């Protein structure tokens, strides 16, 4: 018996390239969004530190 006579041996056969492209777009998009989020968070931390808010919170916790 030859495998070419059996037919598709796994689902979505032939769509590997499309799936890789979708995966790469998702992966790059996630990194872009994550970088933007982290940059905004760091900027907020830096702004809070410049105003002394974080320092006052740290002192009040002790």
C-alpha positions in Angstrom: 0.0 0.0 0.0 1.3 3.4 -1.0 0.7 6.5 1.2 -0.3 8.6 -1.8 -3.3 6.3 -2.2 -4.5 6.8 1.4 -5.1 10.6 1.0 -4.6 13.3 3.6 -2.9 11.8 6.7 -3.4 15.0 8.9 -5.8 17.8 9.0 -5.3 21.1 7.0 -2.8 19.5 4.7 -1.4 22.1 2.3 -2.0 25.1 4.5 1.3 25.0 6.4 2.6 28.1 4.7 -0.5 30.1 5.6 -0.3 28.9 9.2 3.3 29.9 9.5 2.6 33.3 8.1 -0.3 33.8 10.5 1.9 32.6 13.4 4.6 35.1 12.5 2.2 38.0 12.2 0.7 37.1 15.6 4.1 36.7 17.2 5.5 40.0 15.8 2.2 41.8 16.7 2.3 40.5 20.2 5.9 41.7 20.6 4.9 45.2 19.3 1.9 45.4 21.7 3.9 44.1 24.6 6.7 46.6 24.0 4.2 49.5 23.8 2.6 48.4 27.1 5.9 48.0 28.9 7.1 51.4 27.6 3.9 53.1 28.9 4.3 51.3 32.2 7.9 52.3 32.6 7.0 55.9 31.6 4.3 56.0 34.3 6.8 54.7 36.9 9.3 57.3 35.9 6.8 60.1 36.0 5.6 58.9 39.4 9.2 58.8 40.6 9.8 62.3 39.4 6.8 63.6 41.4 8.0 61.7 44.5 4.7 59.7 44.7 6.5 56.4 44.7 8.9 57.5 47.4 6.0 58.7 49.6 4.2 55.3 49.1 7.4 53.4 50.0 7.9 55.5 53.1 4.3 55.1 54.2 4.5 51.3 53.8 7.3 51.0 56.3 
